[in-house]
Amino acid sequence: MIDWFKQEWNNFKNSRTIRLAYAQGLANIIGGIMTLLPSFEGYFSPQLFIAINAVFALAFNVLRKLTTESLGEK
C-alpha cells in the first residue's frame, strides 16, 4: 500500500495530466457539496452566492478544457 502511495505521488509530481485529474476530482467534490447542501446559501447574501457559483462554474469549465487538451482530445 505504501508503495502505491509513493508511486502515485511520483506520478502526481511528474504528470500534468494526473494533477489535472486530481484537480477535476476535487472540483467535482466541491461542486457536489455546494449542490447537495443548500444551507450554504445562508452563509452568503443571495447575490454573493450567485457570484460564487459563477466563479466555480468558470473555474470548472477552464479545468475541463485544460484536461481535454492535455489528453489530446479536441
Backbone as a ProteinNet text record, in pm:
[ID]
protein_1_A
[PRIMARY]
MIDWFKQEWNNFKNSRTIRLAYAQGLANIIGGIMTLLPSFEGYFSPQLFIAINAVFALAFNVLRKLTTESLGEK
[TERTIARY]
82.6	0	86.9	192.4	281.9	351.4	387.2	449.2	354.8	225.2	126.5	122.1	122	120.9	246.1	361.5	484.9	479.7	431.2	420.7	320.9	207.9	106.9	161.9	238.9	299.5	398.2	479.2	572.8	498.9	392.6	311.9	250.5	203.9	142.9	244.8	366.2	469.7	514.3	514.4	574	474.3	345.3	247.8	144.1	139.3	38.2	-102.6	-117.6	-249.2	-302.8	-217.2	-262.9	-296.8	-217.8	-251.6	-386.1	-410.6	-538.9	-652.8	-628.7	-732.6	-767.6	-667.4	-695.2	-766.5	-727.4	-794.8	-939.8	-963.9	-1100.9	-1183.4	-1123.8	-1194.2	-1228.3	-1134.9	-1161.1	-1269.2	-1266.5	-1369.5	-1506.4	-1512.2	-1639.7	-1690.9	-1601.5	-1642.6	-1697.9	-1627.7	-1673.8	-1809.1	-1822.2	-1949.7	-2062.5	-2032.6	-2134.9	-2177.8	-2082.3	-2114.9	-2202.2	-2165.9	-2245.5	-2385.9	-2397.8	-2528.8	-2614.4	-2551.9	-2627.4	-2657.5	-2585.4	-2607.4	-2656.8	-2786.9	-2837.7	-2823.7	-2781.6	-2761.7	-2646.6	-2559.6	-2454.6	-2513.8	-2635.8	-2697.2	-2714.8	-2729.1	-2748.1	-2623.4	-2506.8	-2382.6	-2349.6	-2409.1	-2379.3	-2509.2	-2497.3	-2613.4	-2646.3	-2771.1	-2806.3	-2720.8	-2686.8	-2605.1	-2464.2	-2407.6	-2273.4	-2273.5	-2380.2	-2389.7	-2392.9	-2466.2	-2470.8	-2333.1	-2264.3	-2130.2	-2032.3	-2040.5	-1952.6	-1979.7	-2106.3	-2140.8	-2088.6	-2097.1	-2047.9	-1896.5	-1824.9	-1678.9	-1642.1	-1710.6	-1683.3	-1716.5	-1824.5	-1860.8	-1754.2	-1704.8	-1597.8	-1470.2	-1436.5	-1315.1	-1327.8	-1445.4	-1466.7	-1455.6	-1505.9	-1500.3	-1355.5	-1277.7	-1137	-1062.4	-1088.6	-1023.7	-1060.6	-1186.7	-1230.8	-1158.8	-1145.6	-1076.9	-929.1	-863.9	-722.8	-702.5	-792.4	-782.6	-802.7	-900.5	-926.5	-806.5	-748.9	-630.7	-512.2	-495.6	-383.4	-395.8	-517.8	-539.1	-531.5	-522	-506.5	-636.8	-748.9	-877.5	-913	-984.4	-1026.3	-1171
-119.4	0	125.6	123.7	239.5	258.9	148.5	159.5	226.2	195	256.2	407.2	449.3	592.6	661.3	597.5	654.9	667.4	562.6	565.2	672.4	681.1	781	922.2	942.5	1073.2	1110	1013	1039.3	1070.1	996.7	1024.6	1164.1	1201.1	1332.2	1442.7	1426	1527.9	1540.4	1429.3	1428.3	1441.5	1431.4	1429.9	1540.2	1627.3	1734.4	1676.8	1571.4	1510	1455.3	1391.7	1336.8	1448.9	1556.1	1670.5	1729.5	1741	1793.5	1699.5	1568.8	1472.3	1485.8	1501.6	1522	1654.9	1758.1	1887.2	1876.1	1800.2	1780	1705.8	1605.3	1532.1	1621.5	1706	1799.6	1899.7	1945.6	2037.9	1971	1844	1772.1	1756.1	1730.6	1718.9	1851.5	1961.1	2093.4	2125.6	2099.7	2125.2	2040.9	1915.5	1828.4	1875.6	1918.5	1969.7	2093.9	2184.4	2306.8	2275.9	2171.8	2135.5	2066.2	1977.4	1896.7	1968.3	2073.4	2143.8	2286	2301.9	2437.3	2527.7	2472.2	2556.5	2654.2	2631.7	2728.6	2864.6	2866.3	2993.3	3083.4	3024.6	3104.5	3178.4	3133.5	3197.9	3321.1	3330.8	3441.2	3510.4	3634.1	3700.4	3632.9	3639.5	3573.3	3620.3	3748.2	3797.5	3739	3730.7	3675.1	3525.5	3455.4	3312	3287.1	3368.7	3356	3382.9	3484.6	3516.7	3402.2	3343.4	3230.5	3112.9	3082.8	2974.8	3003.2	3127.5	3163.5	3145.7	3185.9	3170.3	3022.4	2939.8	2796.8	2737.8	2781.4	2729.7	2764.1	2886.3	2925.9	2846.8	2829.9	2753.8	2608.5	2548	2409.3	2397.2	2496.7	2494.2	2504.6	2594.2	2607.3	2478.3	2421.1	2296.4	2183.5	2178.2	2076.1	2092.3	2215.8	2240.8	2204.7	2239.9	2204.7	2053.8	1983.5	1837.9	1777.2	1826.8	1774.3	1797.8	1917.4	1947.2	1861	1839.9	1760.5	1614.8	1566.6	1427.9	1415.9	1528	1524.7	1516.3	1534.5	1531.9	1673.3	1680.8	1813.3	1812.9
0	0	0	80.4	85.7	-48.6	-114.2	-246.3	-345.2	-334	-423.1	-400.5	-273.1	-243.3	-297.5	-282.1	-334.1	-486	-551.6	-697.4	-742.8	-672.1	-707.8	-686	-578.4	-552.9	-662.9	-704.3	-814.3	-943.4	-970.9	-1089.4	-1081.5	-962.2	-942.4	-967.2	-916.3	-933.8	-1078.8	-1152	-1285	-1400.1	-1373.2	-1481.6	-1464.9	-1562	-1560.7	-1572.2	-1649.2	-1668.4	-1536.9	-1459.7	-1331.5	-1234.7	-1232.4	-1147	-1186.5	-1317.2	-1363	-1325.9	-1331.6	-1294.6	-1146.3	-1061.5	-919.5	-896.1	-967.1	-954.7	-999.8	-1106.8	-1154.9	-1050.7	-988.7	-883	-765.6	-723.9	-615.4	-655	-777.9	-826	-824.3	-861.2	-857.9	-715.5	-622.2	-481.7	-430.6	-459.9	-416.8	-479.8	-610	-677.8	-620.4	-589.5	-530.2	-393.6	-313.7	-180.2	-191.3	-282.5	-298.1	-350.1	-432.7	-485.9	-380.7	-305.1	-209	-78.2	-48.7	77.2	52.8	31.2	6.9	128.8	242.1	359.9	340.6	238	208.9	174.2	124.9	88.1	209.6	327.9	448.3	492.2	449.2	489.7	406.3	290.2	198.7	160	115.9	60	-73.3	-119.8	-246	-364.5	-369.2	-479	-473.7	-354.9	-340.1	-371.1	-330.7	-358	-508.5	-582.4	-728.8	-788	-736.8	-786.8	-758.1	-639.8	-605.7	-697.7	-722.8	-815.7	-955.8	-999.7	-1132.7	-1141.4	-1036.9	-1035.8	-1041.2	-960.5	-964.2	-1101.1	-1161.8	-1293.9	-1397.4	-1394.1	-1486.9	-1460.7	-1333.4	-1299.9	-1344.4	-1324.7	-1366.8	-1518.3	-1590.3	-1735.9	-1784.1	-1725.9	-1763.4	-1732.3	-1616.1	-1577.8	-1673.1	-1714.5	-1810.1	-1943.4	-1991	-2118.1	-2109.5	-1998.3	-1981.4	-1979.7	-1911.4	-1905.4	-2043	-2116.9	-2252.2	-2342.8	-2336.8	-2418.2	-2378.3	-2250.1	-2202.4	-2246	-2255.4	-2300.5	-2451.9	-2523	-2665.7	-2743.1	-2673.9	-2742.3	-2785.8	-2894.6	-2942.2	-2982.1
[MASK]
++++++++++++++++++++++++++++++++++++++++++++++++++++++++++++++++++++++++++

